[in-house]
Amino acid sequence: MSNKIRKSIENNNNNIEDNNNNKKLKIGKVEDQEEKKVEIDSFVIKSPIGALKITADDKSLHGIRLYESKNLDEECKNKTNNKIILQINQELNQYFNGKLKDFKTPINLELGTEFQRKVWSHLRSIPYGSTLSYASVATQLGLEKKFARAIATSCRLNIFLLIVPCHRVISSAGKVIGYSGKKGIDKQFILSNIEKSKI
């Protein structure tokens, strides 16, 4: 066998081994990605502002949103063992009964955009029963008042209702102009009355 042929065979063998190693590495990466997949649980409850859908993994809350369903009564009968959902469900009951002012359940703020996270984090500092205007939130964040509209948009897109208290943000004229969209104005009044009655 000539040296050229021998070298060609050796190179092919090396390539096969490299390909096999690469396949193993790729499989390993896929397995790692599968391990990182987070299981999200959901739970539906009824509240004074309507049905709420709660989503969470085993470490933090992923959302509290207004929810509508034709099978609401059946969905509310579902049970969960998720400790985060159980914690926030208890806190929500206490809040609506006027017995809780600060939520302790951890939330996953990484789900919003960088600007939304900045706004949502700041909204959590608004004291129970107090209000701020969209323009005031903007200036407190070091922005010009013209960013009030962007603040309002972040409030409308808030996925952590109640915990991120966008219901405490109103217009500069002191008016309620929307809560989770304009359809939720009545809900904002309900929450405001709950908090003001306990100050």
Salt bridges, closest charged atoms under 4 A:
ASP57 OD2 - HIS62 NE2 3.00
ASP73 OD1 - LYS46 NZ 2.61
GLU74 OE2 - LYS77 NZ 3.40
GLU144 OE1 - LYS146 NZ 3.71
ASP186 OD1 - LYS187 NZ 3.97
GLU195 OE2 - HIS167 NE2 2.76
GLU195 OE2 - ARG168 NH2 2.99
